[in-house]
Amino acid sequence: MERLNSKLYIQNCYIMKENERLRKKAQLLNQENQALLTELKQKLTKGNSKGNNGSSGNIPDLNLSSSSSQNPN
């Protein structure tokens, strides 16, 4: 029983370490995604101001399609 408990403890430690690694990777990918969205919005704003004689009312809200759920835990 003690051996099984030790084995499960080691597996749990590995899972927690992997979970933390994946959480950090997800945060980096989310930051990159946000930067790309900002860049795209700026390009769309510049394109609309040139192509639509300054009317920027047709810019879609890109955050509506972006489901960036950040979990602070």
N, C-alpha and C positions, 0 to 999 in steps of 0.2 A: 504493500500500500504506500509506503514511504517512497519507494522508487518511482511509482506511478505519479505521485504528487510532485516529486522533483522534476520528472520529465514534463509534466504539464506546466510547471512553473517556468521552465526554460523555454517551452514553446510560447507561453504567454509573453515572456520578455522579448522574444524574437518578433512576435506579432506587434507588440507596442512599438518596438524600434522601427519596424517596417512602416507602421501606420504614421509615425512621426516623419519619416522620410517622404512618404507620399503626401502628407499634409504640406510640407515645405515646398514640394514640387508643384502642388496645386496652387499654392499662394503665388509662386513665381509665374506660373502660366496665367493666372488671373491678372497679375500686374501687367504682364506683356499684352494680354488681351485688352485691358483698359487703355494702355498706351496706344495700341493700334486703333481702337475705337475713337480715341481723341484725335489721332492723326487723320483718320477717315472723315470725321466730322469737320475738321478744319478744311480738308480738301473739298468736301461737298459744299461748305459755306463759300469758299472761294469760287468754286465752279458755278454755283447758283447766283452769286452776285455778278458774275460776268455774263452768264447766259440768260438770266431772267431780269435784266435791267435793275438789279438791286433788290428784287423781292425775294427774301429768304424764307417765305412762309411755307415752302414745299419741302423743307428738310425733314426727313423722317426721324423719329426718335429712336435711335439705335439701341438705347438701353432697354426698350420694351422687349426686344428679341433676345437680349443678353440675360441669361439666368445665372448671374454670378452670386451664388449664395455663399457668403463667408461665414464660417462657423468659428467664433472666437475661442472655442474649447480646444 
